Amino acid sequence: MPTLAVAGAYLHNKTVVEELLRRRLPDWSIVRPGDAGAREACVAVCWGQPHDTWQQLPDVRMVHSIGAGVDGLVRDPGLPDVPICRVIDQAQAQRLTEYVLWGTLTYHRGFDIAARNQRALLWQRPANRAASEVVVGVMGLGEIGAHMAKTLAAHGYSVRGWSRSARSLEGIETFAGAEGLGAFLDGVEVLICVLPLTDETEGILSRDLFNRLTPGAKLIHVGRGPHFVEADVLEALESGQLGGVLVDVFPVEPLPADNALWRHPLVMVTPHMAAVMPMPDVVSQIAENCERLLAGEPLLRTVERASGY
């Protein structure tokens, strides 16, 4: 009987995941690291796994992320030299785009101001501007970022995009590389980050970047937690360089109860919910690769370690 290990302290609904895997892979033994038989596991399903996980799983032949993000895996110093796979949500681009459209509308139409005014019992109408007057910048122009940029443009916003390598999108002004970042940021009023996490993008949402935006600009962050330099965000909010932040991903999750972001009046915190793939769909993709591994067939949705995705 082949064995699969489910590892990771921050694996949402771990028991649910295990039960779904048992239903989908009835001929497999589903264990956790440290359980009897775990050392024979040929597959590890992970999210937020401790770095000593691999000492308990010496026979792993495939590591599968339970999400689309794999930075927590590829940066794990103990990760064995085996294929890494991830799940891909075909509806993820739409889910994330709905989230950033909501955030952009919130800041453009002043719904955030209206909410604060309600708490203060203040009847005061926010400024009314046409969408075409609002410059929105999308950082990351892969499949998801491109979908966001096109959707925002279709809603009338003045949209520009930035990526590490040159991209061309109809109706979108695009910039690329370090040499294009300054021109991209100049004049941006709503900045959306949907970048992949790499050595080059870690910590990119920092003081130097914020200072190149239009004063009072808003930040919508749905990329990866380590993009976000929390101290610099708070400093930019206090100085007025940032006028509001909507953030869904954090360097430490769940966000600790004593974190200042929870209570800051200009910050909206959401619990990593911008795009949540239904768990049965996640498990189906994992099971498919497990079956392919045993059959000696090519694995699907594999990760290139050098790029990190």
TADAKA-V759358 format. One record per residue. SS is DSSP state (@ for helix, = for strand, . for the rest). OMEGA is omega as a letter, one per 20 degrees, with the letter a starting at -180 (none if undefined). BURIAL is + if it has 16 or more other ideal C-beta (glycine too) atoms within 10 Angstrom, else -. Layout:
BEGIN
{{SS:OMEGA:BURIAL} {SS:OMEGA:BURIAL}}
END
This chain:
BEGIN
{{.:r:-} {.:a:+} {=:r:+} {=:r:+} {=:r:+} {=:a:+} {=:r:+} {.:r:+} {.:a:-} {.:r:-} {.:a:+} {.:r:-} {.:a:-} {@:r:+} {@:r:-} {@:r:-} {@:a:+} {@:a:+} {@:r:-} {@:r:+} {@:r:+} {@:r:-} {@:a:-} {@:a:+} {.:a:+} {.:a:-} {.:a:-} {.:r:+} {=:a:+} {=:a:+} {=:r:+} {.:r:+} {.:a:+} {.:r:-} {.:r:-} {.:r:-} {.:a:-} {@:a:+} {@:r:+} {@:a:+} {.:r:+} {.:r:+} {=:r:+} {=:r:+} {=:a:+} {=:r:+} {.:a:+} {.:a:-} {.:r:+} {.:a:-} {.:r:-} {.:a:-} {@:a:+} {@:r:+} {@:a:-} {@:a:+} {.:a:+} {.:a:-} {.:a:-} {.:r:+} {.:r:-} {=:r:+} {=:a:+} {=:r:+} {=:r:+} {.:r:+} {.:r:+} {.:a:+} {.:a:+} {.:a:+} {@:r:+} {@:r:+} {@:a:+} {@:r:+} {.:r:-} {.:a:+} {.:a:-} {.:a:-} {.:r:+} {.:a:-} {.:r:-} {.:r:-} {=:r:-} {=:r:+} {=:r:+} {.:r:+} {.:r:+} {.:a:-} {.:a:+} {.:r:-} {.:a:-} {@:a:+} {@:r:+} {@:a:-} {@:a:+} {@:r:+} {@:r:+} {@:a:-} {@:a:+} {@:r:+} {@:r:+} {@:a:-} {@:r:+} {@:r:+} {@:r:+} {@:a:+} {@:a:+} {@:a:+} {@:r:+} {.:r:+} {@:r:-} {@:r:+} {@:r:+} {@:r:-} {@:r:-} {@:r:-} {@:r:-} {@:r:-} {@:r:-} {.:a:-} {.:a:-} {.:r:-} {.:a:-} {.:a:-} {.:r:-} {.:r:-} {.:a:-} {.:a:-} {.:r:-} {.:r:-} {@:a:+} {@:r:-} {@:a:-} {.:a:+} {=:a:+} {=:r:+} {=:r:+} {=:r:+} {=:a:+} {.:a:+} {.:r:+} {.:a:-} {@:a:-} {@:a:+} {@:r:+} {@:r:+} {@:r:+} {@:a:+} {@:a:+} {@:a:+} {@:r:+} {@:r:+} {@:r:+} {@:r:-} {.:r:-} {.:a:-} {.:r:+} {=:a:+} {=:r:+} {=:a:+} {=:r:+} {=:r:+} {=:a:+} {.:r:+} {.:a:-} {.:r:-} {.:r:+} {.:r:-} {=:a:+} {.:r:-} {.:a:-} {=:r:+} {=:a:+} {=:r:+} {=:a:+} {=:r:+} {@:a:-} {@:a:-} {@:a:-} {@:a:-} {@:a:+} {@:r:-} {@:r:-} {@:a:+} {@:a:+} {.:r:-} {.:a:-} {.:r:+} {.:r:+} {=:a:+} {=:r:+} {=:r:+} {=:r:+} {.:a:+} {.:r:+} {.:r:+} {.:r:+} {.:r:+} {.:a:-} {.:a:-} {.:r:+} {.:r:+} {.:a:-} {.:r:+} {=:a:+} {.:a:+} {@:a:-} {@:r:-} {@:a:+} {@:a:+} {.:r:-} {.:r:+} {.:r:+} {.:r:+} {.:a:-} {.:a:-} {=:r:+} {=:r:+} {=:r:+} {=:a:+} {=:r:+} {.:a:+} {.:r:+} {.:a:+} {@:a:+} {@:r:+} {@:a:+} {=:r:+} {.:a:+} {@:a:+} {@:r:-} {@:r:+} {@:a:+} {@:r:+} {@:a:-} {@:r:+} {@:a:+} {@:a:-} {@:a:-} {.:r:-} {.:r:+} {=:a:+} {=:r:+} {=:a:+} {=:r:+} {=:a:+} {=:a:+} {.:a:+} {.:a:+} {.:r:+} {.:r:-} {.:r:-} {.:i:-} {.:r:-} {.:a:+} {.:a:-} {.:a:-} {.:a:-} {.:a:-} {@:a:-} {@:a:+} {@:a:-} {.:a:-} {.:a:+} {.:a:-} {.:a:+} {=:r:+} {=:r:+} {=:r:-} {.:a:-} {.:r:-} {.:a:+} {.:a:-} {.:r:+} {.:a:+} {.:a:-} {.:r:+} {.:a:-} {@:r:-} {@:r:-} {@:r:-} {@:a:+} {@:r:+} {@:r:-} {@:r:+} {@:a:+} {@:r:+} {@:r:+} {@:r:+} {@:r:+} {@:r:-} {@:r:-} {@:a:+} {@:a:-} {@:a:-} {.:a:-} {.:r:-} {.:r:-} {.:a:+} {.:r:-} {.:r:+} {=:a:-} {.:r:+} {.:a:-} {.:a:-} {.:a:-} {.:r:-} {.:r:+} {.:none:-}}
END
